[in-house]
Amino acid sequence: MNRMRIGTLCVRGAEDKNNTTGAISVPVYQSATFAHPGVGQSTGYDYSRLQNPTREALENLVAALEGGDDAMAFATGMAAMATLCELFAPGDGILASGDLYGGSVRLFDNVIGRHGIAVDYLDTGDAENVRGRIRENTKAIFVETPTNPTMLVTDVAAISAICKERGLLLIVDNTFLTPIYQRPIELGADVVLHSGTKYLGGHNDTLAGFLVTANAELSERLRFLYKTVGACLAPWDSFLILRGIKTLAIRMERITENARRIAAWLEAQNDVEAVMYPGESGVISFRVNSAETARKILGNVKTILYAESLGGVESLITYPILQTHADVPAETREALGIDERLLRLSVGIEAADDLVADLKAALHEI
Ligand SMILES: *Cc1c(COP(=O)(O)O)cnc(C)c1O
């Protein structure tokens, strides 16, 4: 399995271990519990919070895509984050990228902060700065790259070298680049987090989250928390994410092609002052010349939908200040440049000409 190239792995990597029919897609095992063949015996499945054959096929596939030891599928990305945070105890400190997904900041500041775990934000793109901020109680570094929405990039291998030297856990949120463009475990990360709702699922129809672990010791600790907390992905949703992953490689190819075209078009517009695009994947942030221009675009787009989220086949545009980053403290937002002129576009797989025409019409109110 692992020797397949990633494009093939997406299509063929999912395996139903119990397949006796030759079915080429993994069935939905819509069962909460499993009968035991005899006293003290198990089929390998006991209760679906612990394991379910559909979810298991998905988890094995995601582990293979990320080059991990194990993967756990959660109901949402935030459920994966919250379970991961159970690794930490009162008094522990975490260093995190300064421009994280808004929900991650809300969890860190308003939920786990109350349990005595302190999260400090910094630019993880500057490895020396990271080294200088490590304290005695620092247990982990949490990296999102590129960040959302301002697209700051972190060198995962450079941060990993520091983590190894200081005995810290390196956690990477790989939602934006996906294993097609970045495999953090190969770069030295210990845990990879995904909002499977985004590119892995890819169709804006299912919520999901993943934790992928680099070694057996971490897998065992997180599996224990996983079955105990119970925020697991349902069999039907597991099936939908499995189906989504079949086209991951080709979607990413098309999305990147479209996004490069649109980023170049945006760069050439007088009303657009800055374009933030890391060159791969489909999220483009851009700053326009006024709040009115931003509102005009949001109000006028038609092919592109004005909606939160990203990573699906449909192109979506959001207003971070009012949506994804509304709960980020105002001073943090200002420092990061998340203002009323900043828009975030998630490019889908539509014809690029239609997307450019839609933006052009919205900007000029044609
Ligand atoms: C959406 C997102 C999350 C949260 O995932 P949900 O599936 O919405 O709970 C976490 N990190 C990043 C980078 C995201 O984009």
The ligand as an ORCA input file, in Angstrom:
! r2SCAN-3c Opt
* xyz 0 1
  C     -11.772     24.581      9.619
  C     -10.461     24.477     10.286
  C     -10.343     23.888     11.549
  C     -11.540     23.378     12.325
  O     -12.156     22.309     11.682
  P     -13.750     21.999     11.753
  O     -13.865     20.786     10.907
  O     -14.451     23.205     11.195
  O     -14.093     21.782     13.174
  C      -9.065     23.783     12.097
  N      -7.978     24.259     11.454
  C      -8.067     24.841     10.236
  C      -6.834     25.330      9.570
  C      -9.302     24.974      9.612
  O      -9.391     25.566      8.420
*
